[in-house]
Amino acid sequence: AALTAMNGENAFRTLQIRAKERMCANERVLCHEDFCPYARNYAQKMEASNLVERLREGLGHYEPDIIFAHARREEVCPFEVQLELAQSADAIVADYNYVFEPGVALGHLDGEKPFYLLIDEAHNLPDRARGIFSPELIEETFRALAGRLLLQPGELFESLARVIDNLLGILARAAELLPAGNAIAETDPPTAQLRQLWEEWEPGFVRYLGWKHELKIALTEDPIVDAHFTWHRFMAIVNLYGPGFTCVVERRPAGLRLAIVCLDPARALAPVFGTAASTVLLSATLSPMEVTRRMLGLKKERTRFISLPPPFPRENRKILILPQVRTAYAARERNYAPIAQHISAMADAHRGNTLVLFPSYQFLERVRERMPLPRAKLLAQQPNFTEAQRREIFEVLAAPPPQGILLLAVLGGMYAEGVDYPGELLSAVFVVSPALPQVSFERELLRRYFDKTEGDGFEYAYLQPGMTRVIQAAGRLIRSETDRGVIALFCQRFLQTPYMNHLPRDWYDQRPSELIARNPAQEVRRFFAVAPIGNRPTF
């Protein structure tokens, strides 16, 4: 929308890339010319229709719906047309993976021509990069495939089954030193064995594709193809293995898991940023800036920071910290009841909707069990909520009963990130706990790695991701110059170093202690008793 508004006279070309599944004009996503009329004779039909040139001449913004309609009319693949238009677009709006993921990234972003990156919600990038560069091989997936292959007659399927059986053997040998029962440990990746086996698999897989082509077999979901690309991705990352990566083997009730773990996202991100002519990263949660720079792999000499206060009146928000309660794991049991009482009293102190965010569903339930019956209608997010149930709660928030809604949900979930609550949809957001990630074997590997490389593994492995969730959640409340509301953080740790170093500087004048709530419910009531700035009488 912003690019379109800037480009009133079509001075430059812009493109929004939509995912393949949503740009497929076929009855099912099956990208083969034998089974998709939009893939069949694609090059010839594109040349005859001159579609790309016509779209380039007629449009300033390549809107996905328009591309889809034109491509379907010419019976060519809309997604491929979209990628061709990307070659000449001056600005492209797309998901991270079109820039950072090997095999998916746009091919022309190779540095031969200068390109510039504008990355929104940049706080999500480190974890996305870790996910992209952390492939895994799951025993139960390949064991199920082996069983299916043995049901097919013929030498081709016997040979594919033998390769898969040998792959299962490699997984078993990697786990030989694990103790009995559920266990996890670091291991050296069996790179040489996997490469040798991959060389056996690839020609067999090509023969399988030929067999499908010859018999004109169309499968929307093909477990052999899925397994191939899972293994291919693993092999691609194994070839990058080195500092900043580790390998783990795990025995679970369902079977073994061999995973490459990307510990340092800078390894994955730095090459792209180094190729780009310039990059602008935007987010409300990039502090501490130096930690963010290090996590993203940005060169110190090329990086500049700028921090701007929100454009909205400070008087429209009230920020409170409740050090009266503690949410550290060891203190939770004796603090559930006080937290519940404060939430209920503070929600009753105003007539709008309140969103309360917890670090886990278990924490949410323990507090809800002890909560005095509030005046507001009480709703709670469940782990298995569907998209329809999510929309239903938003509809209730938009048309609440007179007493308002008190919604209990989890940090990092569907109600805490990537969603706005404009106008009267929300009047208060309460965040319970700094929401540090749960301690796990792989999270501790992160901590250990950054202890060695940066001298502060807790900051990188736990504090940064936890406090990012907190600040992102708090930022859901005030989204325009007319929004008003209360943000409350529940836990004494928010006033302790290093946690308070992550609080936005515009939240307080001199020090975070200014935000201490002596009588939380009364302060909420007093804030909402004052008329909004625009509605105050003048004398």
N, C-alpha and C positions, 0 to 999 in steps of 0.2 A: 504494500500500500504506500509506503514512504517513497519507494523508487518511482512508482507510477505518478505520485503527486509532484515529484521533482522533475518529471520528464514530460511535461505538458505538450511540448512540440516535437516529441519523438527525436530528441537530440542524440539519444543513445538507446541501445537495445538491452532489454532486461529479460531474464528467464527465471521462472520458478520450476524447479524439478520436483516432480511427484514420483513416489515409489512405483516400482514396476507392477506390483500387484494391483495398484489403483489405476494404472494406465493401460491395463490389458484390455483389448477389445474382443479377445476370443472368449468363448464360453468358459474356458479354464486356462490357467497360466501354464502353458505347455509350449515352450519356445523351440519349436522345430517345424520346418516348412512342410513336413508330411502331415502335420496335425493342426497347423494354424494357418489359415488363409492370409493373415496379415504378415506372416514371416515368408510365405511362399513368393519367390521371385521379387523379393524386396528391392534389390538394387535396380532391376529393370523398371519396376513400377515407379520408383522414386525418380529415375532419370526421365521417364516419359511424362510424368506429372509436373516435373519442375517444382515440387511442393516446397522444398526448403527455400528456394529463391523467392517464390511467391509470398511465403510467410515473412521473410526478411524485408521485402519491399512494402508489405502492407501493414506490418505491426511494429509498434515500439516495445510492447511488452508481450512476451510469449506466455500467455495464460494457459495452464494445463488443460482446462476445459475446451479452449479454442483449438489447441493442438490436437487434442483427442478427436474432436469433431471433424477437423480437416483430414486427419490421418485415416480415420475410419471411412470417410467418403472415398478416399483413394485406395482403400484396402491395404494399408501399410501399417506397420507396428508403431503405435503412438509413442511408446517409450523410446524406441530407437530414433524416431524423428526428433524427440526432445533432446536426445544426446547429440544429434547432428547440429541442432540449433545452438547448443551450448558452445560449439566451436567458435562461433562468431558473436556470441553475446558479450556485451560490455560489463554486465553485472549479472551474477547468478545467485539465486536464493536456493539453498539446498541443505540437507542434513549433513552433519559432520562427516559421515562415512564417505561422501563424494569427494572429500579432500584428503582424509587421513587413512582410509582403509585400503590396504593392498588388494588389487584385483577389482575394486569398486571405484576407486578415485578416478576423477576425470583425467583422461590421458594427456590433454593439452596443458595441464598444470605441471609441466616438467621443467620450467625455468627458461625454455628457449625464448619465450616471449614473457615480458614482465607481467605478473599478476599480483593482485592485492587482496588480502583477506580481511573481512569484517566479521568477527565472531561474537555472536550474542550468547548470553548465559555461559560465559567462558569458564565459570566455576565447575561446570559439568565435564569439562574436557579431560582432566586427568583420569577420572574413573572410566570414561568412555574409552580412552586410549588403552588403559589397562585391560579392559574387556576385549578390545579388538585384538590385542597382542597376547592374549592368554587362552590359547586353544586347549582342548582336552579330548582324550580318547576314552570312551565309556564302554566298559566290558559288556554290559547288558545289551547295548545297541548292536555291537558286532556279533555277539553270540546269537541274538535273534536273527540277524542277517545270515549267519552261517546255517542256521536251521532252515531258513527259506531257500537258500541255494541248494541244499541237499535234496529238497523236494522236487527240484527241476532236473529232468533227465538230460544227459549229454555231457560231453567232455568239457565244454566251455564252463558250465556251472560247477563241475567237479574241480576244475583248476582254480576258479574264483574262491570256492569254499576252502581249498587247501591254503590259499594265501591268507584268508581270514583266520583260519585255524592257527596258522603260524603267528599272525598278529596277536591273537589271544595268548599264545605262548610267550611272546615278548612281554606282554603285560604281566603275566604270571611270574616270570623271572624277575621283573622289576620289583615285584612285591615280596620276593622270597625272604628278605631280611626283616619284614614287618613282624611285630609280635602277633600272637593269635588274637582273633576278634577284630573289632573295629579299630583301625589304626591309620596314622598318616605320618609320612616322613619325607625329607628331602632325598633326592636321588640324582645321579647323573643321567641325563637323557640318553636312551639307547639309540643314538643318532645313526651309527653305522648299520646296525641291524635293520632299523626302520627304512633307511635309504635302499638297502639291498632288496628288502621286501617290496618297497614301493616300485622298484624297477620291474619286479615280476607282476605287480598288480596293473600297472598302466597299460601294457599291451592287451591284457585280458579285458580290461574295461573298454578299450577301443573296440575289441571284437564284440563285446556285449552291445555297444551302441550300434554297430553294424547289424547285428542280429535283430535288434529292435526295428531298425530302419527297413531291413529286408522283409520282415513280417508285418510291418506297419502297426506295431504295438504302441498304443498311447496310454501312458500312466501319469495321472496328475501328480501322484505321490509315488516315487520310485525309491525304495530303500537302498538299492545298489547305488544309484546316483547320489542320494543324500550321504551315504557312507563315504563315497569317493571324495566329495567336496569337504566333508569333515576331516578326512585324513589328509587331503591336499592342503588345507589351511594349517593343519598341525605341522606338516613338512615345511611349509613356507616360513613359519616362525622358528622352527628348529634351525633353519639355515641362518637365522639372525641371532641365534643364541649366543650370549656372552654376558659381560657385566650389566647389571640391571635386570637380569632374568634369573629365575631358578626353576627347578623341576621338582614336582612332588608326585608321590604315588600314594594312593589312599585305598584302603579296604573298607567298603561300606556294606550294609546288609544286602543291597541290590547287586553288588559286584565291585570290581576294581575300577579305579579312575587314575589315569596318567595325565598330568596337566603341566604345561609350561605356564609359569606365573610371571607376568610382567610386573616387576617391583617398581621400576622407575619409568613413569610415563614419558619423561623427557627423551628417553631413547627412541620412542616412537614419534614424538611430535617435533623434536628439534630439526630433523632433516627437512620437513615441510616448511617450517618457519624460516629455515636458512635459505630455501629456494625462493620463497615469496619476496617480492620487492619490498613489501611493507605489510604489517599486520596491525589491526586495531582490535583489542579484546575488550568486551563490555560485560559488566556484571555489577550487581550491588554487593557482592561478597567476594572480593579479591584480596581482602586484608587478612594477614599481613602481606604487603605487596612483594616483599623479597621471597617469602615462601612460595607465593604464586609463580613468580618468575622462575624459580628453581624447578618447580613441579612441571612447568610447561616447556622447559628447555629453551628459554629465551636467552639470547646472549646479553650479558650485562651491559656491554658497550653500546648495544643497539636499542636498549629498552628504556623507555621513559614512562613515568606514572603520572596520572592526574586524578585527583579525587574531588568530586563535586557534591555539594549538599543537595538534598532533594529540592525540587522547585516548588514544593507545597508549603504553606504556612506551618511553622512549628507548633503554633497554638492549636492546630487541628488534631494533634495527637498527644496522648499522655503515656509515658513509658515508665513502668514500675518494675522493680526487682524485689522479690520476696526472699530475703535471706533467712526468714523464720523457718523455712523447711529445707531439708536435705534430701537429695535424690541419688546420691552415690549408692551403689548396690548394697553395701553393708548396712546402710541406714534406711533403706526403703520401707521395711516392714513397719517400723514405728512412725513413719511419716505419711503413710497412705491416708490415714484418717485426717490429720491436719490439712493435707493438700486438698482432700475432698471438701472439707468445711470451707476453706478459702475459696475454692472454685464456685461452690454453691452460693456463698454470700456475695462474691463479686459479680456473678451472673445476675443475681437478684437486684443488684444495685443499679441496673439500667434496664431498659425495656427493649433493647435491640437484640440481635443474634450474636452469640458467642461461639467461637471455635477454640477448643482446647486440644492441644497436640501433645502426644506422649511418645516416649522413645520405643515403645513396643505395645503389642496387643495385651500382653500379660499385665504390664503396668496399668494400662487403661482399665482393664477389668478389675484389678485390685482396688483402684480408686473408686470406680463406679459402685462396687459393692458397699462401700462405706459412705457414699455421698448422701447427705440429707436431701430430702425431696425438694428440688428447686421449683421456683415459680414457673420457669421456662419449661417448654416441652423438651424432654431429654431424648436425644438420638445418639447412636454410637456406630461407628464404622466397624464392619466385620471383615475378617481376613479374606472371605470369598465373595466380596461384593462384585456384582456384575456392572457393566457400563450402564445398564438400564437403572439399577439401584442407585448408582452414583448420580445420574441425571435426576432421579426422583427426589433425592435430598436437595439438590440445587433448586428444584422447583419449589420445594417446601421453604427453603431459605428466602426465595424471592417473594413468596406470599405467606409469611409466617402468621401464626395465631397472635392475638393481642399481647400475650405474655412473652413472645419471642421464642427462639430456638437455642438450646444448648447442645452443640454438636461435639462429641468426643471422637477424636481421630488420631492417626499416627503420623509422626514426622517422616518426611520423605515419601509419603503416600499420595493418593489421588487428590486429597483436599489440602495438601501442604505446599506443593510445588507445581509450577506451570499452570496456575489458574489464578484469575483475578476475582475479587469480590467488590465490584464497584458500588457506589451509592450506599443504600441502606442494607445491602445483602449481608454485611457484617459490621458490627459495632465494636467488637473486641476479639483479640487473639491472645490466648494464654499458652505459653510454651513451657512444658514441664520437663526440666532436665536439659543439660547440654547435649544429650542425644549422641554420645560417643558410640562409634561402632562396637559391636560385641567382640569380645576377645575371642580369637580363633587362631588356629595354627598358622594360616596364611597371613592374617593380620599381624601376628607377631613376627613373621618373616619380614613384613614391611617395616615394622618398628626397628628390628635389628639392623636392617639394611641402612635406614636413615640415621640410626645411631652411629654407624660406622662412617657414613659419607658426610653427614651434616651435623652430627653431634646432638641431635634432638629427634629421636625416632617417635616419641610420643606426639610431638607437634604434627609431624607429617602423616603418621598412621592413624591417629585417633582425633586429635584436637581440631585440625583443619577441617576434615569432613564433617565432624559433629557440629561445630559452630557454624559452618556454612549452611547446614540444614536449619539451624535455629534462625539465622538472620534471613534466610530465604522465606521461612514461614512467617516471620514478623512482617516482612515486606509485602505480604498478600493484602494487608489491611488498607493502607493509604495509597490509592492509585490515581487520584485526581486532586485538584485544588479544592474540591468541595467535600471530599471524604473526611470523616472525623472518627476517632476511635481510640481505644486503649490497647496497648501492648504490655503484657506482663510476663516476666520470666521467673519461674519458680525454682530456686535453688541458691544456696549461699555461694556456690562455686562461681556464679556469674560475676561476683564481686572480688574474686581471687585471681591472682596471676597464675597461669597465663591466660585463663579464660577471658578475663575482661579486656585483654589486648585485642580481642577479636570483635568487640562491640563497636559499631559504627561511631566515628568521632562526632557526628552531628547529633547523636542522641543526648549529649550532656554538654555543659559549658566548660567545667574545669576537670571534674573527675567522676567516674561512674557511681560513686557513693551518693551523688545527688539524686539518684533514681530509687533509693531505698524507700519502700512503702511501709510506713509505721502502722497505718490502719488501712489496709488495701481496699476493703469494701467501701469505706467512707470516702477515700480518694477517688474511686471510680464514680461514686454517686455525685461527688462535688464537681467532677469534670463534666458530666452530662447535664448537670443543673445549669451550667453556664451556656447561654445561647451561642450558636455559631457566629463567627465574626460577621458574616454577611447579614445575619438576622438581628444584630443588636440594635436597639433603638439609639438614635442620635438626638442630642439635646442642644 
